[in-house]
């Protein structure tokens, strides 16, 4: 029986990739000349460094704040406008970038209708992320949906444990007071979301917004389709 639906946040509920790309270009436009020809190169470099440094953070090599600093410093050096040696200068650059991202973050159009439908079905809702809790809490609050999530679990809540480790999936279930088999987890990544959730004992659903994916897991291309893949037996809030 399903009692709760747990959502990944970035690129599942929130258009993270689009917003951070727009935020980076808006930030660069205020600090350095950006030609149309440079746009794709800068975005590709930023995404590449994001993967390298965020994964190092997930491995516990340095803090969430430090991975941002390292990414910014390496990006600026490679792009040809290096930052000075002072940590304060790097932090100021990152802060301005994040301010542009904050203005660019939006929910995907299917999010609010899906949450409304799940509320009507009286299913409990939660969110989970490999990112930093304070960052995700602030983002979901600004976008007006934090209060709709009964709990939020991020990897810094559980000693740095991150997806695909089953312990972070079990942590969100523990917060809800349910067994893993009573939860559906929805995320945009096949391996670290859907398959990892299934390995942890949850029902994993892959949100493939491209519509091009094929896998041996339940797949949806929009959150509107979530009802189609929910197990038939569900339990409403408060039911025993």
N, C-alpha and C positions, 0 to 999 in steps of 0.2 A: 504494500500500500504506500502511496506517495503522499507525504505530508508537506513537503517544502520544495521550492525551486530556488536554486542558488545560481547567481549569475557571475561570470567574469565581468570585468568593468571595461577595460580599454579595448576598443574595436569590437566590443559586444554591445554594451549599452551606450558608450561614448565614442564619438568619432575621433579617436586619439591620433591616428596617423595623419588624417587630414588636417586636424587642428595644429599639431606640432609642426607639420610642414608649412602651413600658412603662417604660424607664429615665427618660425625661423626666418622665413623670407621677409616678413614685416620687420623683424628685429634688424636683420642685416641691412635693410633699406635705410635704416636710421643711423647705421654705424659705418657702412662701407658701400661703395657703388656695386650694384648687382645688375649685371646685364642679363638679358633673356637667355643668352648662350650659357651663362654661368649657373642658371637656376637648377637645372637637372644635376649638374656636377655637385653643387653644394648640398642638395637634398640627398643624393646618393652617398656622399661622404658622411653626412650627419647620421643617416640610417646605419651605415656600416659601423661607425664609432658607437652608436647607441647599443647595437648588439654586443660589441666587444666589452664595453664598460658595464653595461647593465648585467650581463652574464657574470662578470667578475664580482659585482656586488652580490648576486645570488649565491655565488660560491663562498661568500664571506670574506673576500679579499680586502674590501674596504666598504665604507658606509655609503648609504644612499646619497648623502650630500657630496661625498668625495667622488663618487662615480660621475656625478654631474660636472664637478670641477675638472676632472681629468678629460672628460669628453669635450668640454668647452675649450680647454687649453689646447688639446691636440687638434681639434677642428680649426681653430683660429690660426694655429701655426701652419697647418697644411694648406689652408685656404689663402694664406699670404698676408694675414694681418694679425701677427702674434700678440698675445696679451703679455703684460709685464709680469715680473716674478711675484708680485704681491698677491696674496690670497684674496684680499679685499677687492682687488680689481676683477679677478675671476668671478667672485661671488656677485659683484655688481652686474657683470655681463650676463650671468645666468639669471639673475633676478629680472632683468629687463626682458630677456627671452621668455621667461615664464609668464610675465605679465601679458605679453602678446598672445601666448598660448591660452591663458585664462579667458581672454576675450574671444578666442576662436573656438573654444570647446562647445560642442552642441551634442544633444542626444540624437541618436538615429530616429527617424520619423516613426518607426514601428515600436519604439520603447514604451511610451505612455499608453497606447492602446493595449499592448501586451500586459503591462502591469495592471491595468484596469480589469482586463479579462481574468487574470489570475486572482485578483482581489475578489472579483465576483464569485469565483470558484472557491473562495476562502482558503486558498493555499498560502502558506507562510512564505515570505520572501527574504532572501539574504544575498549578500555580495561577498566576493572573495577575490583577492588579487595578489600577485607576486610583488607589487609595488609597496611603497611606504604608506602606513596607515594614515598619518596626518595629511599627506598629500591627497589620498583618495577620499578621505572623509570631507576635506574642504571642497574637492571637485564635485562630489555627489551632492553636497549641501548647496553649492552655488547653482547647480543644475536642477535643484528642487526635488530630488528623489531620495535623498539620504533617509528621510523620515519614513519612507516606505519600506526600507530594509530593516528587518528585525535585528539583524546583526551584520557586522562587517568584519571580516577576518583578512588580515594581510600578513605577509611573511614575517614582518618584525613583531607581530603578535605571538608568534610561535617559535621564537628563537632562531629566526632566519631560515626556517624550513620553507621551501618553495615548491610549487608545482614543477614537475610531475610527482613529487614525493607524496605518498598517500597520507602522510601525517597532517598536511594542511587541510586536506579534504575532511579527514576525521575531526579536525579541530572545529571546523564550521558546524559539522553535525553535532558535536558535543555542545557547542554554544546553543544550538537549537533544541538540544535534549532529545534527539532522534537518532535512530540507527542509520548508517550509510544507505542501506537498501530503501529507506523511506525518503530519499532525496534525489531530485533530478539536478544535474549540473549542466549549464549551458555556456559554451565558450567558443571563441573564433578560431582556436588552434586545434587541429586534429589530434596531435600526439599529447601535448602538455595539458590540454583541456579534456576533450571527449574521451580519448583512450585512457588517460590517466585517471579520470573520474571512474570509469568502468573498472579499472584495475583496483581502485580503492573501495569498490563495492557499491558505488552510486550508479544511477542511470545517467550515462554521459551522452550529451547531445552536441553535435558539431554544427555551429552556425557558420555556414559557408556562404557569405554574401555574394561571392562571385558566381555561384551556381555551377561551377565547373568541377567540383570535387566528387570523388567516388571513394567510398570507404565502407568497411563492415561495421559501421556505427550508425545510429539514427542521425540523419542530416536534415537541416532546414536551411532555407536561403533567406528567410525573414522571420522575425519573432512572431509574426502573425500565424505562422505555421506550427507554433509550439504545441498547441492543443492536439494536433494530429499525431504527434509522437509521444505524448504523455501516456504512461501506462493507464489502462482502463480503470484500475482501482485506485482511487484517491481518497484522502481523508481530509475533511474540512478542519479549519482551526478549532481547537478546543474539543474535537471529537476524540473518542477513545476507542 
